[in-house]
């Protein structure tokens, strides 16, 4: 069943491509912010390596772009045999 994306009040829905245009706040001390687009690209690449296909995705930003929310509908059975199911115990 596809997920229904409901953005938090005050959040703005954006396309994935728009994440590239968002400014990343400067680092302060030990806080090293990651660009939203880099996070999403890394997640997408990791899922692709495991045979997962993103069928649908939705993104929203909040608090002047400092908070990213998203949902991804995945087809993890697209490449049978490449995705390992979790054991029955739930432990990895």
Residue pairs with C-beta under 8 A, 6 or more apart in sequence:
2 55
2 56
2 73
3 56
3 71
3 72
3 73
5 13
5 58
5 60
5 70
5 71
7 13
7 60
7 62
7 69
8 60
8 62
8 69
10 62
10 63
11 60
11 61
11 62
11 67
11 69
12 60
12 61
12 62
13 58
13 59
13 60
14 59
14 60
14 61
15 59
16 37
16 40
16 57
16 59
18 59
19 35
19 36
19 37
19 40
19 59
19 68
20 35
20 37
22 35
22 36
22 37
22 61
22 65
23 65
24 33
24 34
24 35
24 36
25 33
25 66
26 33
27 33
36 59
36 61
36 65
36 68
39 68
40 59
40 68
40 70
43 72
44 54
47 53
47 54
47 72
47 74
50 76
50 82
50 83
51 76
51 78
51 79
51 81
51 82
51 83
52 74
52 75
52 76
52 78
52 83
53 74
53 75
53 76
53 78
53 79
54 72
54 73
54 74
55 73
55 74
55 75
56 72
56 73
57 70
57 71
57 72
57 73
58 70
58 71
59 68
59 69
59 70
60 68
60 69
60 70
61 67
61 68
61 69
62 68
62 69
76 83
77 83
86 92
